[in-house]
Amino acid sequence: REPKMAAVEMEGKGKGEWQGNVHRGMLKCARFMLQTRGLRSMLALLPSEYKIRLVGHSLGAGTVALMTALLKADAAFTTYDIRAHAFGTPACVSQELSLKLQPFVTTVIHREDMVPRLSFSNLMRLRSHFNRPEEKEWCSRQIEM
């Protein structure tokens, strides 16, 4: 079964500059906050010398990371200083987007927090290490969700 990722090419500066795979649910949430809830319109009213800081935890951390990508790819925000501070960010973007976002997103992870380390590939690898049938069954049920 494929992970819930969506290929995305965000419109903006440079063709293909902001493309890769992202978590579909978090992308939907980021777009909802920016477009439907009107955050993009509100931010566009700010003078460009203002610093925009987005902050989130866990699911919200992934959402603000994607909101940052959407805003950085938006031609209307090229002169804005936009950054995200994310706490316990889950794996929500592909490696190429992760590298592109690195200068704009600061992620803080507690040493024992499993959410940022839990990806589809890590869950598949974890399943292979289980020995007892009930452990393998539990892991398979989680993957099927």
SVG drawing of the C-alpha trace seen along z (x, -y; Angstrom):
<svg xmlns="http://www.w3.org/2000/svg" viewBox="-13 -48 32 63">
<polyline fill="none" stroke="black" stroke-width="0.4" points="0.0,0.0 1.3,-3.5 1.7,-6.1 -0.7,-9.0 1.5,-11.4 0.6,-13.7 2.9,-14.9 2.7,-18.7 4.1,-21.5 3.4,-24.8 3.1,-27.8 5.6,-30.5 9.2,-31.5 10.9,-29.2 9.2,-26.4 9.4,-23.2 11.3,-25.0 8.8,-23.9 7.9,-20.4 8.0,-17.0 5.9,-14.8 4.0,-16.0 1.5,-14.5 -1.9,-15.0 -3.8,-15.6 -1.4,-18.3 -1.3,-19.9 -5.1,-20.1 -5.0,-21.6 -2.4,-24.2 -4.4,-25.2 -7.5,-25.4 -5.9,-27.7 -4.4,-30.0 -7.2,-30.1 -10.5,-29.2 -9.8,-30.7 -8.3,-33.8 -4.9,-33.8 -3.1,-34.4 -5.3,-37.5 -4.7,-38.8 -0.9,-38.2 -0.9,-40.0 -2.1,-43.1 1.0,-43.3 3.9,-45.6 6.6,-43.5 9.1,-44.6 7.1,-42.7 8.5,-39.3 6.0,-36.4 6.4,-33.6 4.3,-30.5 4.4,-28.2 2.9,-24.7 3.2,-21.4 2.8,-17.9 0.2,-18.0 0.2,-21.7 4.0,-21.7 3.7,-19.8 0.9,-22.2 3.0,-25.3 5.9,-23.8 3.7,-23.3 2.1,-26.7 5.6,-28.1 6.3,-26.3 3.1,-27.5 3.8,-31.1 7.5,-31.0 6.3,-29.7 3.7,-32.5 4.9,-35.4 3.0,-37.9 5.3,-37.0 8.7,-37.0 9.9,-40.1 8.5,-38.8 10.7,-37.2 8.6,-34.0 9.8,-31.3 8.2,-28.5 9.0,-27.2 7.8,-23.6 7.8,-21.4 7.6,-17.6 7.1,-17.8 6.0,-14.5 7.5,-13.4 5.4,-15.3 7.6,-16.3 10.0,-14.4 13.7,-14.9 14.0,-17.4 11.3,-19.7 12.9,-19.1 16.2,-20.5 14.5,-23.4 12.6,-24.3 15.7,-23.9 16.5,-27.6 12.9,-28.6 11.7,-25.9 13.3,-25.3 12.2,-22.0 12.6,-21.0 12.3,-17.4 12.3,-15.9 14.8,-13.1 12.1,-10.5 9.3,-11.7 8.4,-9.0 6.1,-11.1 8.9,-12.9 10.6,-9.6 7.5,-7.7 7.3,-7.4 5.8,-4.8 9.2,-3.3 10.2,-3.2 6.9,-1.5 7.6,1.2 11.1,1.6 9.8,1.9 7.3,4.6 10.2,6.7 11.9,6.7 8.8,8.1 9.0,11.7 5.7,12.5 2.7,13.0 0.6,10.5 3.2,7.8 3.3,8.4 -0.5,8.4 -0.7,5.1 1.8,3.5 0.0,4.7 -3.3,3.2 -1.6,-0.1 -0.3,-0.1 -3.8,0.7 -5.4,-2.3"/>
</svg>
